[in-house]
């Protein structure tokens, strides 16, 4: 970006090289989300470099995937060793390390069996599919009436199988993707099943619990001002599920893998409230290879038959090697404890912040959120704030009224504190710019992620 003086005002513009690439991208690329207009070329640890050679502190961890930073030496070593040994073994045979690896994972997390797939979306979709079969075969629900319920404002990916359980993004009207039995609304009233509203679940279970096979949710969402509100909600829904013989599925794709100070978000709920299934992804390999895992107990997992869960890369040797390496790094570098320390630094640094635009800041360990008040000032939006942060040297992501932030668990303290200081500086200065270029216009509906 470039900084210009126009009359008495300040203007931040994109670099010419960035504009050129944006034009090419607009012409030849489709899909994705609504990213910031910055092209990252390299990274090491928590420092990224863009096409103009500028160094940027990573305060988004590639949407929670790179929890160990970029190019962690032990991840690189494990990946090279794996790819130098074999390119791929998969479902055509028995994968060399899979049996022992599955045993390790089930023992570590306290489940009976595990399925390996590729993306978080695929993991969530598969878990819901397994739960539906359990509802039909074990609970005895009519296949045509079997419900799996989600929670409003939770995100599980946009594959056709899981998409209907999320907030309306045009799934039905634009794509014809709909499933009345997969929803985050009360099927009797159409009312949203709101996050942090236990009453909504008491109401829907009282009415249709005999049809409900499962609930899937992000246990610790990270968006409420208080952690306790989210934890109490998750525990209450889990207890309701037990009362009504309904499976509880924890989607740990975004917030799992040690970010919150416990390895799984659902660990905060206590052993007595352990989920029936968990879905892991993204940072379970340190972001170095796409892998997702569904873990559950025999009552559900023994129902899975041949050709009912199949992924060419689901048990890939690189996935196994990098998951093992990630778990080893988290343990040996004591990153659970460091996530808690990072969260404490964030709270200390932000506790005194005052701004007319600031609503609140919050965190769950190393995952942060900064919320702006809704105003009529066109100069003060989360996207413009994110672009100002980028100009000053940190990468964050705008998501509605929130700046979504999160750092690698091994970020150096100097970079952590510098990034927080830049964020404060940008917040204080945001209304002092007449124009901040934010890239191409948004296409489609932006979900809350």
N, C-alpha and C positions, 0 to 999 in steps of 0.2 A: 504494500500500500504506500501511497505518497501523501504527504501532508501539505496542503496549500493554504495560502491566505487569499481570500476573495473579499475585497472591500474590508470591512471591519470584522468579517466572520472567519471561521475555520472550516475547512472542507477536507475530508479524508477520501482519497480516490484509490481504486485498485491500480496495480502496476500494469503497464502495457503488456507484459508477458502473460500476466494472469488473464487479462481481457482476451488475448488471442486464444489461449487455451479454453476459456469459457465458451467462445464462439464455436470452436471445434467440438467441444463436449456437447453443446446444445444441438449440433447438427448430427452427431453420430451415436450419442449415448442416450439410453432411455431408462426410466425407473430410478431406483434409489430413494433417498429421503430428500430433505431440503438442506443440503450441506452448506457450510460456509465456503465462500469462494477463495479457497487457498489450496494450492497443490503441493502436497508434502512429498519430498523426494527421498529423504533419508532420516534415520533416527538412531540414537544411542542412549539407552537409559530413559530419562524423562526429557531429553532435548531432541526436538525435531528440527529439520531444515526444509524450507520451502524452495520453490524453483528460483527464487531470487537470492538464495543463499542466506536468508535471515534465520537466526536461531529463535525457536519458540519453545517455551516450557509447556509440556503436555499436561493440561488440566482437564482432560476428558478421557484419557486412557482408551482411546478408540472405542468409545461407547461401552466402557467397562471391560473390554476384552484383554488389554495388555496390562494386567495387574502386576506384572513383574517388569514393566518397562520394555523398551525396544532392545532387541538383540542381547538378551541376558546370556552371558557366556555359557552357562550350563545348559540352557535351552538350545543354543546354537550347536553345542557339542553333541547333545543327544539327537538333534535333527540330522546332522551330518552323518553321525554313526549309523543311524537308522537307514537313511537313503543310500548309504554306501554298502549296506548289507542286502537290502531288497527293496524294490520299488513298491510292490503291492502284493499282499495276499488277502483274500476276502472270502465271501460266502461260497465260492466254488470248492473250497477245501476247508480244513480246520486251520485257523490262523495260529501260527506258532506260539505266540505268547498270550493268546487271549484267555485260555482256560485259567492259567495262574493269575493273570491280571484281574479277571472277573472275581476270582476268589479273594484277592487282595482288597478290591474295592468294596465287595459285600461285607467283608470282615471289618474294614475300616469304618464303614458308615452304618453297619447294623441292619443290613437287608439280606434277603435270601438269594435273589437273582438280579441280573443286570442285562440290559439291552444296549447295544451301541449303535448310534446313528450319526448324523453329520451336523446338522444345524440345530439351533435352539428351537426354531419353528417346528422342525421335524420331531424333535424330542417331545415338545408339548403336545403335538398332534398325536404322536404314538401313545403317550400316557393316557390321553383322553379316550383313544380307541380301545386300549386295554381295559380301562375302567368301564366302558360301555358293555364290553363282553362280560365282565364280572357282574354288572347289574342285571344282565339278561340271564346268564347261566347260574349265578349263585343267588342273587337277590330275587330272581324270578320276575323281573319287569318285562312287560310286553315290549318286544323290539321296536315297535312303532312309537312307543311312548317313553322310551328311555331318555332321561334328561341328564346332561352334564352342565353344571352352572359355573359361570365365571363371575368376576367382580368388576364393577364399573371402573374404568380408567386403568385397568391392568393391561399389560402388553405381553403377547405371546407369539408374535410373528404374524406374517400375512400369507402363509400358504392356505390354499382353499379349505383344507380340513379344519384348521383352527380359527380362521378369520371370523366366522360367524359369532364366536363367543366374545368378541371385543366390541367396543363402542362403534356406532355406525360411522363408517368411512366411505360409504357407497358400495359396500360389498354386494348387497342385493340389487340395488338399482343400476349400478354401472357394470357389474360383472355377473349378475345372476347367481351369486354365491350366497346361499341362505340355508339354514337348517334350524327349524323351529325347536328342535330338541337339543341344540347347542347354543346357549345364550347367556347374557349377563343381565337379564331382566326377569321379573316374575311372570311366568307363563299365564297366570290367572289374571293379572292386572296390567301387565306391561310396564310396571314401575321398575326403574333401575335398581339393581342390587349394589348399593353404594359402598365404596371402600370406607371402612371405619364406622359403618352403621350396622350393628349387630341386629337391630330390630328388623331390618330388611330380610335377613336370613331366618330369623325366628318366624317371620310371617310366611315366607315362601315354603319353609320346611313344614310348618303346621298344615299348609294347604296341600302340598304335593310330595311330601317326603317319600311316599311309596313309589314314586316314579323317578326319584333322583338317584343316579348311580354314584356321582362324584361332584366335588367342587374343586376347581383348580384356581390357585391364586398366587401372587407374589406376596409372601408372608410379610416381609418388611419392605414396603414400597419406597420409603425414603422421602415422601412428599409432605407428610403432615408436620406441623411445627414440632410436635413432641413424639419422641420414639415410643414412649409408653402407650400412647393412644393406638399406634399401629400394633404393638405387641399384644395389648389386651384384646384388640379386635381379632387378631389371628387366633389367639388361644380360645376365644369365645366361639368362633366359627368351628374350630377343630372339635371342641367339646360338643357342639350341636351335631356335628357329623357323627360322632360316636354314639350319641343318644339315638339318632335315627338310622343307624347302619348305612352310612354314606361314606364313601372313600374321600380322603383329603389328600390332594396332590399339591405339593409345594414346587412352584416354578422358581428355581434357583439360578436361572441362566444369567440374569443381569447382576443380582446382588450376592450371589454365592461366592465360593472360592476365597474366603478369608477377608473380604472387603469390610465387613461390619465389625470385625473383632472376634467373631466365631466363624468356623469354617462354612457352615450353612446358616442362612437366616433362620431357618426353622429350629436350629439348635437353641436359639434364645427362648423358645417356647417350653423347653424342658423335656426330659425323656418321656414323661407321662403324656405329652402331647405330640409325640413323634408322628410325622405324616405317614400315610400308607404308601405313598410313592413320592420320589423326588426326581426332578429333571435338572441336570447340570449341563452347562455348555460354556461357550465363549472362553472365559478365563480359566477353565479347568485345564487347559493346555498352555496357559500364559499367552493366549492369542496367537500362538505360533503354528497351529494346525487346527482346521475345523473338526471338532468332535463334540458330541453330545451323548449323555448317558441317562437312561431311565432305570432307577433302582426301585425294587418293590419286593413284597413278600410272596411266598409260594401260592397263597390263595388267589392272587391275581396273575402272577407271572407264569404259573403252570398252565394257564388257559391258552397261552399264545401258541398257535400252531404253525406249521410250515407255510411259507410264503405270506405270512401275516405281519412280519416285521423284517424287512429286507433293505439293506443299504450297501451298495458296492464298496463304499469307503467307511462303513460303519465300524469295522474292527481293524482298521488299517494299522500296520506296524508303526508308522509315524505317530498316529494318535496315541497308541499305547505308550511309546517311548516318551512323548512329550507330556502326557498326563503324569506318568511316573516322575519325570524330572520336575514338573511343577509342584507336585506334592512334596518332593524331597526339599526343594528350595524353600517352600513355605515353612516347613518344619525346621530346617537347619538355620535359616535366617530369622527365625522367630517372628514371622510376619503377622501372625494373629495379634501378638502383643503390639507390634508396630502399628497395625491398623488402629488400635485403640489409642496409641500415643498421637498418631496423626489427627485423629478426631479431637483429641484434647487441645492440640495446637490450634486447630481451626476454631474451636469454641473460644479459646482465650483471645485469639487475634480478632475475632469478629464481634465479641461481646459488647464492645463500646461503639460499634458502627452506628452512625446516625445519618440519615439521608431522607429528604422529602419523598424520594422515589422508592425507598426500601420498605417492603412489607415485613419479611423475616428471612433469616438464614437458619439452616438446619443441617444436620449431618447424621449419617450412620457409619461410624468409623471413618474410612477414607473416601466415602461417597458423600458429596456435598450438594446442597441446593441453595440457591439465592433467588428469592421471589420479589418481583417488583409489584408495586401497587398499580392498579389499572387507572390510567390518566388519559386525558385528551391531548397530552403533549406529544406530537408526532416525532419529536426528537428523542423521546425516552421510550425505547422498546428493548426487549431482551436481545433482539437480533442486532440492533445498533450498538448495544452495550457489548455484545460478543465481538463485533467487528472492532470496536475501540480497544478491547482487551487484546485482540489479535495484533492490532497495530502496535500496541505497547509490549507485546512479547509473550502472551499466554494464549493457549487454545482452549476455548470453552464452547459449550453448545447451547443455543437458545431453544427452549421447548415451552411454547405458550408464555405464561407469566414467569417462568422459571429459567434461570441459567442452570443447566445440568453440568455438574463438575465432578471430577473424581481423579485421584492421583494414583500412580503406581505405589505399591506398598513399600518399595525400597527407594522412593524418591529421596535424594539428599535433602537434609534439613534446610540448607541455604536456598535451594530451588523452591521448596515448599513455602518458606516464608516470603521469598521474593514474589512468587506467584500470587499469594494472598495480598501482598502489598500492592501489586499491579491491579488486582481486582478492585481494591478499595479506591485506588487512584482513578480508575476508569469510572466507577460509580459516582465519585465526587465531581467528575468533569463532564459527564455525559450530556448535560444540557448546554454545554458551551460550544457545541459544534452545529453549524448551520446545515451541514450535509455530511452523511457518512454513507458511502456506497456499500450496498449490501449484496450485490450480485443479482443474477437473473430473478425474475418474478417467480413466486411460488406456484406450482401446479398441483392441484388436488388438495385433499384434506390432510392436515398434519395431525397424526395421533399423538397422544401423550405417551412417551416411551420411558 
